[in-house]
């Protein structure tokens, strides 16, 4: 199966998210995964929880039937993320408190979420994706 995957940064999120929302009726499952940026020197995320969770999430989604859309939204470098005025921490739709955060998006709202400490747990990913 092929996950419809699109990436966004803080600066591109507005336009990417509008397109994502416009296409949600065409998909069975719509997810947003908030992740830390990769460190330019190592090419690996500065967030160990993101390094652990992202491959597990992608593997789970690849095993699903067609109709899964995933928007990966990168929160920035560590100082950007740590700013209490980070746009996705203060956004009333997302209210992020940690990364990674996996959100199920349905009917133009958050239907469910997995926070940083649980985003790598396969049973929880399965439950979020199946709507349970």
N, C-alpha and C positions, 0 to 999 in steps of 0.2 A: 504494500500500500504506500501511497505517497502522501505525506503530510504536506499541506499547503503551508509553507513556511515563509514568513516575512520578518525582516529585522528593522528595528527602529532605535534611534538614539533620542536623547532628550530633545534635541533641536528638530529632528524629523518626525517625532511622535505624532504631532497634531494631524498632519496630512496622512500619514500611514494609518493611524487609528481610524480616521474617517473612512478610508477605503476599506479597512478591515470590518468596520461596523456595517458598511453598505453591503458587504458580501456575506454577512452572517446568516441570512436566511437560506443561502445555498448550501450551507454546511450542517452536518449532524452535530458536530462538537466544535466550539470556538473557545480557544484558550489564549491567555496572555501569560507569558513567563517573564518576570522581571529578574534580570541578572546583572551582576557586576561586570564592568568592562574587563577586557584582558589587559594585563600589564604590558606596555609596549616593549619592555626589555626581555620579558620571559615568554610572551605570547600566550600566557596562561592567566586565567582570572585571578584577581587579587583576593577573591572570596573562596575559601576552601569548601564551604557548603555548596556554592554554585558548581565548583569543579566536580563535586560528588553527585549532585542532583541532576544536572543537565543530561548526562548520558543515560541515566536511568529513565528520565522522563521521555527522551527521544526514542529510546528503545520501546517503551510501552506504547507510545503513539504510533510508531511504525507497525506495530503488530495489530492495530485496529483496522476495521474495514475503512473504505474510502469515506471522505466527508469530514476530515479533521483539519481545522485551520489553527495554526499556532503563530502568534505574534510574539517574537522575542524582543523585549524592550530593555535596552542596556542603560543602567542607572548612572553610569559615569565612573570616574576613578574614586578612590577611597575618600579623599577630601570632599569631592562633590557630593557623594552619598551621605557623608557624615553631617552635612549642613542641615540643620533642622528645618530649613525652608526649602528643602529639595522639592521640586514640583510634584512628585508622585507621593511624597509623604504628606503634603498638605492638600492634595487633590481629594475631594470628598468622595469621589468614585472609588479610589483605590486605597487610600489610607495606609500606604506601605509602612511597615515597621522593620522589615528585614528583607534580605535577599538570600537565596532565591525565594520568590513568591509566585505560585502558580494559581491563576485565577480562571474560573469557568465563567464565560461571558454569555449571557442569554437575555433576550428581550431588552437590550440596551442597559443592562445592569449586571453587577457581580452576582452570580448565582451560588458560587462556592469558592473556597480558596484553601490552599495549603501554604502554611507559613514556612519560613526558613528551616526550622527544626524538624519538619515533617515532609518537606517537598521531595525527598529522595525515597520515601517509603512506598514500595510498589502497591500494597493493598490500599493505601490512601489515594494514590494516583488513580487506581482502578475505580474506586468509589467516586472520586471527583468526576472522572470522565463519563461514568455511567449514570451520574446524577443521583447517586444514593447518598 
